Every structure is written in structure tokens, then in C-alpha cells.
Amino acid sequence: MKYKLVCKKCGHEIASFREWFEADQACPKCGGNYVEVHYQADYHHLKELYQKEGESFWHYFDYLPLENKNNIVTCREGAIPIENWDFMERFAKEKYGIDCKVMVYRNDLNGGTNSFKDVAAALAAAVFKENGIKEYCVASTGNTATAFSKYLALAGVKLHVFVPNCVFQDTVDEIRSLGQHLVISSGDYGEAKKEAAAFHKNNHVLISGGNIDPIRVEAKKTMVFEFMRQMGKMPDIYIQAVSGGTGPIAVDKGVREIQDVFPEVKLPQLYLVQQDTCDPMVQAWENAEKQGFPEGYENHFPSIPNPQTMVSILSTGTPGMFPIVAPLVRKSNGTFLCVKESELVHYAKIAKKERDVMLGPAAAVCFAGFYKALEENRIQNGQTVLVNTGEGAARAKEFAAMVNE
């Protein structure tokens, strides 16, 4: 095998995803559900890959947990442009006197469903195909639901999707058009997760491991490789809207994976952004910061039941990943930022005017986070900032209509 899974809790090694699935995605030794994938690979080979154009994230096949290339499922996702948005640089200079470089990672240009979730869904579809998985279930606030619906349909895998009651109608329509089974919860995302867990238990159907799912992390870690390929270095600051937190977990995994061979690769400062209508991680971080980050701070966070937000993709009211994500943010000397939901259309209009790019509402949260970071004096002269556009506006027609007014 080119890889193995290693339990983060006890260090037990699991030989393959087939064995992991047979164990119901739990460590056979300690029962832990958090594992990392380790490879038998020569990372020096990345230098050659950086010199070549990739059609998708499968450009990095040697560092992904798939044995047979015949099982690849792809819609040309992952090898997306990293663009210099110089109007943001001009704003930083003119308003704050800051000389910085601003790069934008165009996840809205992914070939699958135009979202950050496409790489995870593509790898999941391929891994399921290779390991004979025919049925799967997932709880999602929107983008994961759509991406997994498409890619698993391409792999012939039946998907059961559980979404909160605030889900966009455009998302509902797309999932149903792909022939997958959709359940709209009567409650929020927390309730949808409970319903998915009950379905998993009662029907013995494999369930998503959530934000620490090794498939999701392995797929998204390839953005570290893309930063190096396209920029020749890691950014100093990485900005992303956050609901659960697979993105920052994946950035950390990608950096750690190649650091022995490329010691110049460092974890960027993680600036994670939420809107003020659903910002439990921001509240938890600010409270911990006021107390000087006491021991165990990461285990204390508020819960926002049934959050009322137009950004349904970022409607995780109970931030179960805060205990994992917060220490990463602190290790990176990063922070959590809160932006006003009432201003998202304004910021999306700026992107539309300056670059003719239609951001989705979650991407607008991230975009607004750059301006919030400037306002809070968190960007310094000479730094390179990378902004992750999580998704386009294709499934948020109401938001797009407001942007176009």
C-alpha cells in the first residue's frame, strides 16, 4: 500500500481505507475517530510537479490515498488559478499605508460545483469506487451536500443528504436534480447531524466523518502544494470563512507533511472569518483571549441554536471543531474575525465591480474578512495575503440578485 492511516489518539496503524470503513471509521484499538494518512512517498518529486501544469488536484496522485488511477473521478477541480487582486492592495496602501500582496485562490472556478468542497467530493468518490462503497450519508449546510451529490453520482454511489431547514432552495433543487436522496431537517444543522447519525446507525450506511474526515483533509491539503506551485512560496496570511474548519486543518496537515523535505514551508497565520449572525467560534476565541488562553480554553464555546442567517453554508451554531481548530489558529499566531452580515452584499459588489467575479455569500464573508483584518491592523508591510474564495454565487440566486441591483 502507498499509504496507511494512523490514529491521532493512540498511534495505531490502519492498513487501508477498506479496513477503516470496515471498522466503521473508528480506531480498532482505542475507538478514536481522528486519523491521519501517512505515505510511502518521495516528496522531493514535488519539485518536478511544481514545474508542470496540472489539470486537477490529481496532479498530486502520489500523495493521495488512492492506489489505482482508473478509479479517479474528476471534473477538473483543484488546479485553480491563484490571482493577484491588486485593487485590494491599492486599498490597503491608500487607506492604511500598508504595502502587501493580495492573492485570491479561486475556488469559485472549480470544475465540479464551483466550490471549495469539490476536491473533497472528488477524492471521496474515487476512494469509495476503489473500495466498493455503494451508499453514503452526510449532513451538510450546503456546499458539501451539492458537491458530494454530484461526484458520488458520477461514481455510482447512492447519497443520503441531511440539510438544515435554512438551506438555499437552489441547493435543494440541484441535489434533487442529481438523483440523490435529500432530507430537509425541521431544525438547524445540529438537528440535521443528529438525523444523519440516526440514519447511519439504523441502516448501517457509511457516514461522513465530518471536518476531520481523512478523505476531506487529504484532498484539501493539496492547496498547500498549489500555493507552492503557483506562488513559489506559502502566503504569510491565509484567510478563509469557516463553519467547521477542514480548510485550516488541511493547511496544517499539508505543511507538516512536506516540511522535512521543504523546511522553508511554514504554516501561515490563519485568519478565520464568521458573520455576526452565526459566530460561535469568534465568541469563543475572544472570550479565551480576554482570559489569556487558560488551559482547556478550546473546550469552551457557545452554542447558537437555529442561527438566523442568510449564509446557510456557514450556519454551524455549535462549533464542535473549535477544540481542534483553535489551537491551530493560536499556533499560527492567527485569529478569528467577525464581519457584519448586513455588509456582505456591499463587499460582493466590490468584487463584481473590480474583477467581474460573483462571489457566493460565504465567499463574501471571507472577502470582507480581508478588510476587517486591515481595520484591526492585522496585516503588516511586506506580507503576502491569500484569500480563499470558497464558492461562487451559482446556488445563491437571491444573494446574486442583490449584488446585481
Order of alpha helices (4+ residues) and beta strands (2+ residues): beta-beta-alpha-beta-alpha-beta-alpha-beta-alpha-beta-alpha-beta-alpha-beta-alpha-beta-alpha-alpha-beta-alpha-beta-alpha-alpha-beta-alpha-alpha-beta-alpha
